[in-house]
């Protein structure tokens, strides 16, 4: 009977693909013998599994640096896919125990660069808590920065009993009540061992059978399903939280307070909502914990900010009533607000200071030393209040728009983030025969991806606000400045276009060079926007619009309206540009192009610029971007040669190529040394410290792998004179995979998964995903395992090692 039962379990595990643990040392020995390039010399396999009850061809390896998944494809065993997800890229993970009728336990992994994936394990063969503990050790929980405020974990009204009907309402509404943190900590260290030994529960809640807790390492949600045997333990890292809000209960029959966590993930965890029982949970203790773990380092107050101490808000009249109803905010006493929000309610951290405060009709916006706080008063009586927090270090870009000439009462501030948006809903024609009315489409909305704040144009100094945001969001001492560079202007004034040339430039929005010297002086004095340590290096003009490249950002000045009173200033720091491309002018094109790619998911996901042919050296713009995005502070000073504003001849890099490569879209490896020389001298694409490690040609196109980035060189048009150079730095590739060729294939594929936003559709619904690089490689010319080793060396092993305080000294033993 026992043997029969064991065979039955193995049969079901084989059918449903459940993995069995296998010997890690033997697995590593076999891999190194059969595929010597698959693992790094300093890497070791610590845990290994094989699917289908240990009899399948797919395997999951948990190494010292990554999760490596081998997936067999097609018939036979020749075609294989290898996916590498480094632990450093994991933002959340969960395990789920088996239900009453289940034969498997499950692991879910949520990465910053790869879609969520799941691994099924046989429940009688694998200890899911050991898997959880292993990830606890390997995942980077981060280190709390700044001064943390003390939290009182004592639940309020512990002794006050609640009616049975009230308990039912709270259960139906999923309202959590606060419970003893020490009891929860003991439970999840002894009964369900998922916490680390040095982990402390700071505050905990329960709703029915479910548990919700904040520890000094993570946010934990325990969801009990079905008959109670199936339990999911979800860990959310504080580093994934880019914004958060708490909301008090309303006046009438509102039994719950609310918390929302906004992450930078693209999956179902982009927003995390939780309700708490009013009067049975300390809402502002939750807010304090989030501040301690999310806001980051303390910042000193800026010395020359007018806090309007003692200011009396006496503005009134008809126009003020209109702007108040429109939500346009006016400045108020920041010192008084600071004093109030340190005590009642205790929103601010002890070391945090309010530097600017604004009030609209009922809402308030605060700029503090660590974040932007938006206080939104809701309902008729205003008892329900939401406090939203956006840390300055999580802002990707920002902009300011001045008021227009006629009946425009407000100036606007935009704060761009890595958080999500509302995609919209397509409309429908309806069904008249069945009395179904047509449904109009609902357009997309920016939501948390772009916060728009309106201010009274007569009462708020726009340029003081712009200068303040520049200093707070782009603190010079915290910026990654790239390679050293000579801070002298690099563009010159060009004559204004005339006649048809001017018309074509206006129609195409093509920019021409201008002298940045006067702009630099103006933006440091009369229109003080630039930082003291900032210098204008390049400037371009198209009609009334101007683009500026400084040593720390790209700024776009967009003049709008007939009279030009409405001006938008958009700032994009170099630290937010994760990929970029330049395109030379073609035979019939009058412009070269520049594209900047960021992690924002709204209008700044991709920024496009056109430059006038013969008036801009687009390769010099590319070199400047490479200096700040790819360059390192330890590099030598980057030098810029003479400009070439003329039309380039057909690119000799891209001549030749085989017909097979064009038809089958696969690339053949070519001499990297020859391409290195050309990209350093003939076409100054690379920095001095860059070296071409691998190069491939696909008909007229080329893929170049340097020691710092992946470059795609794409020849366009019949003549191939229009060439696009797209750069993706390895530091933004947080996962990669490669696939070997099958029996009937002559090529293999390699993919780089990045954290960069990629617009897939601007329609309704709007769709934004993650940028993925792809290249097909002829297997006759290149060993695909060698390319996998190359990416391993330059992504996972190219990063800095973790510090000791980030990696707990805990050992997990797998029996």
C-alpha positions in Angstrom: 0.0 0.0 0.0 2.8 2.4 0.9 4.7 1.7 -2.4 1.4 2.1 -4.3 0.8 5.5 -2.7 4.3 6.7 -3.4 4.0 5.7 -7.1 0.6 7.4 -7.3 2.1 10.7 -5.9 5.0 10.5 -8.4 2.5 9.8 -11.2 0.5 13.0 -10.3 3.7 15.0 -9.8 4.8 14.0 -13.3 1.5 14.8 -14.9 1.2 18.3 -13.2 4.8 19.2 -13.6 5.6 19.5 -9.8 9.4 19.8 -9.1 11.4 17.6 -6.9 14.6 18.7 -5.1 17.8 17.2 -6.5 21.3 17.3 -5.2 22.7 20.8 -5.7 26.4 19.8 -5.8 25.8 17.0 -8.4 23.7 19.4 -10.5 26.4 22.0 -10.4 29.0 19.4 -11.3 27.0 18.2 -14.3 26.3 21.8 -15.5 30.0 22.8 -15.3 31.0 19.6 -17.2 28.3 19.8 -19.9 27.8 23.5 -20.2 31.1 25.1 -18.8 30.0 28.7 -19.7 26.6 28.6 -18.0 27.8 29.4 -14.5 30.3 32.0 -13.4 33.5 30.9 -11.8 32.5 32.6 -8.5 28.9 31.3 -8.6 27.6 28.1 -6.9 24.4 26.3 -7.1 22.9 26.1 -3.6 19.5 24.6 -4.2 18.3 22.7 -7.3 15.0 21.2 -8.5 13.8 19.1 -11.4 10.2 19.2 -12.7 7.7 16.3 -13.4 8.5 14.5 -10.2 12.2 14.6 -10.8 11.9 13.0 -14.2 11.3 16.0 -16.4 13.8 18.1 -18.5 13.1 21.5 -17.0 15.2 22.6 -14.0 15.3 25.4 -11.5 18.6 26.4 -10.0 18.9 28.8 -7.1 22.5 29.9 -7.3 24.5 32.3 -5.1 23.5 35.2 -7.4 20.4 34.4 -9.3 17.5 32.2 -10.1 18.4 30.2 -13.2 15.5 28.4 -15.0 16.2 25.9 -17.7 13.1 25.3 -19.9 13.2 22.6 -22.6 11.4 23.5 -25.8 9.9 21.4 -28.6 10.5 17.8 -29.4 13.7 16.4 -28.0 16.2 18.2 -25.8 18.3 20.3 -28.3 16.3 23.6 -27.9 16.5 25.1 -24.5 15.7 28.4 -22.9 17.8 29.7 -20.0 16.3 32.6 -17.9 18.4 34.4 -15.4 16.7 36.6 -12.7 19.2 38.1 -10.2 18.1 38.3 -6.6 18.9 42.1 -6.7 16.0 42.6 -9.2 13.3 40.9 -7.0 10.8 43.4 -5.5 8.3 40.9 -4.1 7.9 37.2 -3.7 5.4 34.8 -2.2 4.9 31.1 -1.4 1.6 29.3 -1.2 1.1 26.1 0.8 -1.0 23.2 -0.6 -4.7 23.1 -0.2 -6.7 20.1 0.8 -6.8 18.6 -2.7 -3.5 20.1 -4.0 -0.4 18.1 -4.6 1.9 21.2 -5.0 3.2 24.2 -3.2 4.0 27.3 -5.2 6.6 30.1 -5.4 5.8 33.4 -7.1 8.6 35.8 -8.0 8.1 39.5 -9.0 11.1 41.1 -10.7 11.7 44.7 -11.7 12.5 43.7 -15.3 10.7 40.4 -16.0 7.0 39.4 -15.8 6.0 37.5 -12.7 6.7 33.8 -12.9 5.7 30.7 -10.8 7.4 27.5 -9.8 5.4 24.5 -8.7 7.0 22.1 -6.1 5.8 18.7 -4.9 4.3 19.3 -1.5 5.7 16.1 0.0 9.2 16.6 -1.3 9.9 20.3 -0.8 9.7 22.4 2.4 8.2 25.7 1.3 9.3 27.5 4.4 12.9 26.6 3.6 12.4 28.1 0.1 11.1 31.2 1.8 14.0 31.5 4.2 16.4 31.0 1.4 14.9 34.0 -0.5 14.9 36.0 2.8 18.7 35.6 2.8 19.3 36.2 -0.9 16.9 39.1 -1.7 18.2 42.6 -1.0 15.8 44.1 1.6 17.9 47.2 1.7 18.9 49.3 4.7 16.8 51.9 6.4 18.3 55.4 5.8 17.7 58.5 7.8 16.5 59.0 11.4 13.7 56.6 12.2 10.9 57.7 14.6 9.9 55.5 17.5 6.6 53.5 17.0 4.2 52.6 19.7 3.0 49.1 18.7 0.3 49.0 21.4 -3.1 48.5 19.8 -5.7 51.1 20.7 -8.9 50.1 22.5 -7.7 46.5 23.1 -10.0 46.0 26.1 -13.1 47.5 24.3 -15.3 44.7 23.0 -17.2 45.0 19.7 -20.7 43.7 18.8 -21.1 40.6 16.8 -22.7 42.5 14.0 -19.7 44.9 14.0 -17.4 41.9 13.6 -19.4 40.7 10.6 -19.3 44.1 8.9 -15.5 44.3 9.4 -15.1 40.7 8.1 -17.2 41.6 5.0 -15.2 44.8 4.5 -11.9 43.1 5.1 -11.1 45.6 7.8 -8.1 44.7 9.9 -7.8 45.3 13.6 -4.4 45.8 15.3 -3.1 42.9 17.3 0.0 42.2 19.5 3.1 42.5 17.4 5.1 40.2 19.6 2.6 37.3 19.2 2.7 37.6 15.4 6.4 37.7 15.5 6.5 34.5 17.6 4.0 32.8 15.3 6.0 33.5 12.1 9.3 32.5 13.7 8.2 29.3 15.3 4.9 27.9 14.0 5.3 29.2 10.4 9.1 30.0 10.1 9.1 32.7 7.5 10.8 35.5 9.4 14.6 36.0 9.7 16.0 35.6 13.2 16.8 39.3 13.6 13.5 40.4 12.1 11.2 42.5 14.3 7.4 43.0 13.8 6.8 46.7 14.2 3.0 46.6 13.9 0.5 43.8 13.0 -3.2 43.4 12.1 -5.7 40.6 11.7 -8.9 40.3 9.8 -10.6 36.9 10.2 -7.9 34.3 9.4 -5.7 36.8 7.5 -2.7 38.6 8.9 -1.0 41.8 7.7 2.3 43.1 9.3 5.0 45.6 8.9 8.5 44.4 10.0 11.9 46.1 10.0 12.5 44.2 6.7 9.2 44.0 4.7 5.5 44.3 4.4 3.9 40.9 4.9 0.4 39.8 3.9 -0.8 36.3 4.9 -3.9 35.2 3.0 -5.7 32.1 4.2 -7.7 30.5 1.4 -10.4 27.8 1.1 -10.7 25.5 4.1 -7.6 27.0 5.7 -4.9 24.6 4.4 -3.9 26.8 1.5 -2.1 29.9 2.7 -0.2 32.5 0.7 2.7 34.4 2.4 3.4 37.6 0.3 6.5 39.7 1.0 6.6 43.2 -0.5 10.0 45.0 -0.2 10.0 48.6 1.0 12.3 49.4 -1.9 9.5 48.7 -4.3 7.2 51.4 -2.7 7.4 54.7 -4.5 4.5 56.4 -2.9 1.9 55.8 -0.1 -1.2 57.2 1.4 -3.3 56.8 4.6 -6.9 57.9 4.8 -9.0 58.5 7.9 -12.6 57.3 8.3 -15.5 59.4 7.2 -18.4 60.6 9.3 -21.4 58.3 8.6 -21.3 54.5 8.9 -17.7 54.5 7.7 -16.0 51.8 9.8 -12.6 51.7 8.2 -9.4 53.7 7.6 -7.4 53.0 4.5 -3.8 52.6 3.3 -2.5 52.5 -0.2 1.0 51.5 -1.3 2.0 52.4 -4.9 4.9 50.4 -6.4 7.0 50.6 -9.6 5.9 47.1 -10.6 4.0 46.4 -13.9 2.0 43.4 -12.5 -0.9 43.1 -10.2 1.1 44.5 -7.3 1.3 48.0 -8.9 -1.0 49.1 -6.1 -1.5 47.5 -2.7 -4.7 48.5 -0.8 -5.6 47.6 2.8 -8.5 48.6 5.1 -8.2 48.9 8.9 -10.9 48.9 11.5 -11.4 52.5 12.7 -10.7 52.8 16.5 -8.9 49.4 16.5 -5.8 50.4 14.6 -3.2 53.2 14.8 -3.3 54.7 11.3 -0.6 57.2 11.9 1.7 54.6 13.4 1.4 52.9 10.0 2.2 56.2 8.3 5.3 56.6 10.6 6.6 53.1 9.7 6.3 53.8 6.0 8.1 57.1 6.5 10.9 55.3 8.3 11.4 52.7 5.6 10.5 54.6 2.4 11.5 58.3 2.7 15.3 57.8 2.9 18.0 60.0 4.2 17.5 63.2 6.3 18.0 66.5 4.5 18.8 69.8 5.9 16.3 72.6 5.3 17.3 74.9 2.4 18.6 78.1 3.8 17.0 80.7 1.6 13.4 79.5 1.4 10.7 81.9 2.5 8.5 79.8 4.9 6.0 82.8 5.3 6.2 82.5 9.1 3.4 84.5 10.6 1.7 85.0 7.3 -2.0 85.8 7.5 -4.1 84.4 4.7 -6.4 87.4 4.0 -6.8 87.1 0.3 -10.4 87.2 -0.8 -12.7 88.6 -3.3 -14.5 87.2 -6.4 -11.4 86.1 -8.3 -10.0 84.3 -5.2 -13.4 82.5 -4.9 -13.1 81.3 -8.5 -9.5 80.2 -8.1 -10.4 78.4 -4.9 -13.2 76.5 -6.5 -10.9 75.6 -9.3 -8.4 74.1 -6.8 -5.7 76.7 -7.5 -3.5 76.8 -4.4 -2.0 79.8 -2.6 0.9 79.9 -0.2 0.3 79.7 3.6 2.4 79.7 6.7 4.8 76.7 6.4 6.0 77.1 10.0 2.5 76.8 11.5 1.7 73.8 9.3 5.0 72.2 10.3 4.2 72.6 14.0 0.7 71.2 13.6 1.7 68.1 11.6 4.4 67.1 14.0 1.8 66.5 16.7 -1.9 66.5 15.5 -2.0 64.5 13.3 1.6 63.2 13.5 2.3 63.1 9.8 5.9 64.4 9.8 9.0 62.7 10.9 10.9 64.2 13.8 13.8 65.5 11.6 11.5 66.5 8.7 10.6 70.1 8.1 7.9 71.8 6.0 9.6 74.3 3.6 6.6 75.4 1.5 2.9 75.0 2.1 0.0 75.8 -0.2 -3.8 75.7 0.3 -6.6 75.4 -2.2 -10.3 75.2 -1.5 -10.0 72.5 1.1 -6.8 70.7 0.0 -3.2 71.3 1.1 0.1 70.6 -0.6 3.3 70.5 1.4 6.9 70.5 0.2 9.1 69.1 3.0 12.8 68.3 3.3 12.0 64.7 2.3 8.8 64.5 0.2 5.7 66.1 -1.3 2.6 65.6 0.8 -0.9 66.1 -0.7 -3.7 66.4 1.9 -7.0 65.7 0.2 -10.1 66.5 2.3 -13.2 64.4 1.1 -16.9 64.3 1.8 -19.4 66.9 2.8 -18.1 67.4 6.4 -14.5 66.9 5.6 -13.8 64.2 8.2 -12.4 61.8 5.6 -8.9 63.0 4.9 -6.2 61.3 2.7 -2.5 62.0 3.2 -0.5 61.1 0.1 3.3 61.0 0.2 5.7 61.1 -2.7 9.5 61.0 -1.7 11.6 63.4 -3.7 14.1 60.6 -4.5 11.3 58.7 -6.3 10.5 61.6 -8.7 11.7 60.8 -12.2 11.2 64.2 -13.8 9.3 67.4 -13.2 7.8 70.3 -15.1 6.3 73.7 -14.6 3.7 75.4 -16.9 3.0 79.1 -16.6 -0.5 80.6 -16.9 -1.8 81.6 -20.3 -2.9 85.1 -21.4 -6.7 84.9 -21.1 -8.9 83.5 -18.2 -6.0 81.3 -17.1 -5.7 81.7 -13.3 -3.2 78.9 -12.5 0.4 77.8 -13.0 0.9 74.1 -12.9 3.6 71.7 -11.6 4.0 68.1 -12.9 5.8 65.5 -10.9 6.6 62.4 -13.0 7.1 59.0 -11.3 7.6 55.3 -12.0 4.1 54.5 -10.8 1.1 53.4 -12.8 -1.7 55.1 -14.8 -5.3 54.4 -15.7 -5.2 52.9 -19.2 -8.8 53.9 -20.2 -11.6 51.8 -21.6 -12.6 51.4 -25.3 -16.1 52.3 -26.2 -18.8 50.1 -27.8 -21.5 50.7 -30.4 -24.2 49.2 -28.3 -27.1 47.0 -29.4 -30.3 48.9 -30.3 -32.3 45.7 -30.8 -31.7 44.8 -27.1 -31.9 48.4 -25.8 -28.1 48.4 -25.0 -27.0 52.0 -25.4 -23.6 52.9 -27.0 -20.7 53.3 -24.5 -18.3 56.2 -25.1 -14.6 55.4 -24.7 -13.0 56.5 -21.4 -9.6 58.2 -22.1 -6.4 57.3 -20.2 -5.5 59.3 -17.1 -2.1 59.8 -15.6 -3.1 59.0 -12.0 0.0 58.4 -10.0 2.4 58.4 -13.0 2.2 62.2 -13.2 0.9 64.3 -10.3 -0.4 67.7 -11.5 -0.7 70.5 -9.0 -2.3 73.9 -9.7 -1.2 77.1 -8.0 -2.5 80.6 -8.1 -0.5 82.5 -10.7 -0.6 85.8 -8.8 0.4 84.5 -5.4 3.0 81.8 -6.2 6.5 82.8 -7.5 6.9 80.3 -10.4 10.6 80.5 -10.8 11.3 80.3 -7.1 9.2 77.1 -7.2 11.1 75.7 -10.2 14.5 76.5 -8.5 13.3 74.8 -5.3 12.2 71.7 -7.1 15.6 71.6 -8.9 17.5 71.6 -5.6 15.2 69.1 -3.9 14.9 66.6 -6.8 18.4 66.9 -8.2 20.5 67.3 -5.0 24.0 67.7 -6.5 25.8 65.8 -3.9 23.6 62.7 -4.5 23.7 62.7 -8.3 25.5 60.1 -10.4 27.5 62.6 -12.5 29.0 60.2 -15.1 32.4 60.8 -16.6 34.3 64.1 -16.1 33.8 66.7 -18.8 35.1 70.2 -19.6 32.2 72.6 -18.7 32.6 74.8 -21.7 29.7 75.6 -24.2 29.6 73.1 -27.1 27.1 74.8 -29.5 27.3 78.0 -31.4 24.7 80.4 -32.7 23.5 79.6 -36.2 21.8 82.1 -38.5 18.0 82.2 -38.5 16.5 80.2 -41.4 14.8 82.1 -44.2 12.2 81.4 -46.9 11.3 77.7 -47.5 14.0 76.6 -45.2 12.3 78.4 -42.3 8.9 76.9 -43.4 10.2 73.3 -43.5 11.9 73.7 -40.1 8.7 75.1 -38.6 6.6 72.3 -40.1 9.0 69.6 -38.9 9.8 71.2 -35.5 13.5 70.8 -36.4 16.0 72.4 -33.9 19.1 74.3 -34.7 22.1 75.1 -32.5 22.2 78.3 -30.5 24.9 79.8 -28.1 24.2 78.5 -24.6 26.2 81.3 -22.9 23.4 83.9 -22.7 20.9 81.2 -21.7 23.2 80.0 -18.9 23.5 83.6 -17.6 19.8 84.2 -17.8 18.9 80.9 -16.1 21.3 81.6 -13.3 20.2 85.2 -12.6 16.9 86.8 -13.8 15.1 83.5 -14.4 16.9 81.5 -11.7 16.2 77.9 -12.5 19.7 76.3 -12.8 21.7 75.1 -9.8 24.8 77.0 -8.8 27.0 74.0 -9.8 25.1 73.6 -13.2 26.3 74.7 -16.6 24.6 74.9 -19.9 26.7 72.9 -22.4 24.4 72.6 -25.5 21.3 74.6 -26.5 19.0 74.2 -29.5 16.0 76.2 -30.8 13.0 75.4 -32.9 10.7 78.3 -33.5 10.0 79.6 -30.0 11.0 76.4 -28.2 14.4 75.7 -26.7 16.1 72.5 -25.6 19.1 72.7 -23.2 21.6 70.1 -22.2 23.4 70.9 -18.9 25.9 68.8 -16.9 23.0 67.3 -14.8 19.8 67.4 -16.9 18.0 67.9 -20.2 15.6 70.8 -20.0 12.8 71.5 -22.6 11.2 74.9 -22.8 8.0 74.7 -24.7 6.3 78.0 -25.6 2.5 77.5 -26.1 -0.4 79.6 -27.3 -0.7 82.4 -29.9 0.9 85.1 -27.8 3.4 82.8 -26.1 2.5 83.5 -22.5 2.0 79.9 -21.6 5.5 78.3 -21.2 6.2 74.8 -20.0 9.6 74.0 -18.5 10.3 70.2 -18.3 13.4 68.8 -16.5 14.7 65.3 -17.2 17.7 64.4 -15.0 20.3 62.2 -16.7 19.9 59.7 -13.8 16.3 59.1 -15.2 17.4 58.4 -18.8 17.8 54.7 -19.0 18.3 54.3 -22.8 18.7 56.6 -25.7 19.0 56.7 -29.5 20.1 59.1 -32.2 19.2 58.9 -35.9 21.2 60.6 -38.6 19.4 62.4 -41.4 18.6 60.5 -44.6 18.6 61.4 -48.3 15.1 62.9 -48.2 14.9 63.7 -44.5 15.7 67.2 -43.3 16.2 66.2 -39.7 18.2 64.0 -37.4 16.4 62.6 -34.3 17.0 62.0 -30.6 14.9 59.7 -28.4 15.3 59.5 -24.7 13.7 56.5 -22.7 12.9 56.7 -19.0 11.0 54.7 -16.4 8.1 57.1 -16.4 4.9 55.5 -17.9 3.1 58.7 -19.0 4.2 61.4 -21.5 7.9 61.1 -20.6 8.2 57.4 -21.1 9.7 58.4 -24.5 10.9 61.9 -25.3 11.4 62.7 -29.0 13.5 65.6 -30.5 14.2 66.5 -34.1 17.3 68.5 -35.1 17.8 70.5 -38.3 20.0 68.9 -40.9 23.4 70.6 -41.4 23.0 72.7 -38.2 23.6 70.0 -35.5 26.2 67.3 -35.0 23.8 64.6 -33.7 26.8 62.3 -32.9 28.2 64.9 -30.5 24.8 65.0 -28.7 25.1 61.2 -28.5 28.6 61.5 -27.0 27.4 64.0 -24.4 24.6 61.6 -23.3 27.0 58.7 -23.2 29.3 60.8 -21.0 26.6 61.3 -18.3 24.7 58.0 -18.7 27.4 55.4 -19.5 30.5 57.2 -18.2 31.9 56.7 -14.8 33.5 59.2 -12.4 36.7 57.3 -12.5 37.0 57.7 -16.3 39.4 60.2 -17.8 38.0 63.6 -18.9 35.9 63.1 -22.1 37.1 65.2 -25.0 34.9 66.4 -27.9 36.5 66.7 -31.4 35.5 69.1 -34.2 31.8 69.1 -35.1 30.5 67.5 -38.2 27.2 69.2 -39.1 27.3 68.0 -42.6 25.4 65.2 -44.2 27.2 61.9 -43.6 27.9 59.6 -46.5 26.4 56.1 -46.5 27.7 54.4 -43.4 30.6 52.0 -44.3 29.9 50.2 -41.1 26.7 48.8 -42.5 27.8 47.8 -46.0 27.6 44.2 -47.1 25.8 41.4 -45.3 24.4 38.2 -46.6 21.0 37.6 -48.2 20.4 34.8 -45.7 20.9 37.2 -42.8 18.4 39.6 -44.3 15.8 36.9 -45.0 16.1 35.0 -41.7 16.8 38.0 -39.6 19.8 36.5 -37.9 23.2 38.0 -37.3 26.7 36.8 -37.9 29.7 37.6 -35.6 32.3 39.9 -37.1 35.7 41.3 -36.0 35.1 43.2 -32.8 38.5 44.9 -33.0 37.8 46.4 -36.4 34.4 47.8 -35.2 36.0 49.1 -32.1 38.5 51.2 -34.1 35.7 52.5 -36.4 33.4 53.5 -33.5 36.2 55.3 -31.8 37.7 57.2 -34.7 35.5 57.1 -37.9 32.2 57.4 -36.0 32.9 58.7 -32.5 30.2 56.7 -30.9 32.1 55.2 -27.9 33.8 56.7 -24.9 37.6 56.3 -24.5 37.2 53.7 -21.7 34.6 51.7 -23.8 35.7 48.7 -25.8 33.8 46.6 -28.3 33.7 43.1 -26.9 31.4 41.5 -29.5 30.0 42.6 -32.8 27.4 41.1 -35.2 26.2 42.1 -38.6 22.7 41.4 -39.9 22.5 42.5 -43.6 23.0 46.3 -43.3 22.4 46.4 -39.5 24.7 45.7 -36.6 24.6 44.8 -32.9 27.5 45.9 -30.8 28.3 44.7 -27.3 30.7 46.9 -25.4 31.9 46.6 -21.9 29.2 49.0 -20.8 26.2 48.9 -23.2 24.4 47.1 -25.9 24.1 49.2 -29.2 21.8 48.5 -32.1 22.8 50.2 -35.4 19.9 50.1 -37.7 20.2 51.4 -41.3 17.0 52.7 -42.7 15.6 53.5 -46.1 16.8 52.4 -49.6 20.2 54.1 -49.4 20.9 53.2 -45.8 22.1 56.8 -45.1 19.6 57.3 -42.3 21.1 55.3 -39.4 19.7 54.8 -35.9 22.1 54.2 -33.0 20.2 52.9 -29.9 22.1 52.4 -26.6 20.9 50.4 -23.6 23.4 50.4 -20.7 23.9 47.0 -18.9 23.1 48.7 -15.5 19.4 48.8 -16.6 19.3 45.2 -17.8 18.1 43.4 -14.6 17.4 40.0 -16.2 18.3 38.2 -19.4 17.6 34.9 -21.2 18.9 33.0 -24.2 17.5 30.2 -26.3 19.6 27.6 -28.1 18.7 26.5 -31.7 16.4 23.6 -32.4 16.8 20.7 -34.8 15.6 22.8 -37.8 17.0 26.2 -36.7 20.2 27.8 -37.7 20.0 30.6 -35.2 19.7 31.2 -31.4 18.2 34.1 -29.6 19.4 36.3 -26.7 17.2 38.8 -24.8 18.0 41.6 -22.4 15.2 42.5 -20.0 15.4 46.1 -18.7 13.6 48.4 -16.2 12.9 50.9 -19.0 9.4 51.8 -20.0 8.3 50.9 -23.5 5.1 52.3 -25.0 3.2 49.6 -26.8 0.0 51.5 -27.6 -1.1 55.1 -27.2 -4.7 54.2 -28.1 -7.5 53.2 -25.7 -6.6 51.3 -23.6 -3.1 52.8 -23.4 -0.4 50.1 -22.9 3.1 50.4 -21.5 5.4 47.5 -20.8 9.2 47.0 -20.3 11.8 47.4 -23.0 13.4 44.2 -24.1 16.4 43.8 -26.4 16.4 40.9 -28.8 19.0 39.5 -31.2 19.1 36.4 -33.3 22.6 34.9 -33.8 23.9 32.4 -36.3 25.0 29.4 -34.4 27.7 28.6 -37.0 29.6 31.8 -36.1 28.9 32.1 -32.3 28.4 29.8 -29.3 25.2 31.1 -27.7 26.4 29.9 -24.3 29.4 32.3 -24.7 26.9 35.2 -25.2 25.0 34.1 -22.1 28.3 34.2 -20.2 29.0 37.6 -21.5 25.7 39.0 -20.2 26.2 37.2 -16.9 29.7 38.9 -16.6 28.4 42.4 -17.5 25.0 42.5 -15.7 24.9 40.3 -12.5 28.6 40.2 -11.9 29.2 43.7 -13.2 27.3 45.1 -10.2 28.8 46.1 -6.9 28.8 43.3 -4.3 26.3 43.7 -1.5 27.5 45.0 1.9 27.6 42.9 5.0 24.8 44.9 6.6 22.5 44.1 3.6 23.1 40.3 3.9 22.1 38.7 7.2 24.4 36.1 8.7 21.9 33.3 8.5 22.3 29.8 7.2 19.5 27.7 5.8 20.1 24.0 5.5 18.2 21.9 3.0 17.8 18.3 4.1 
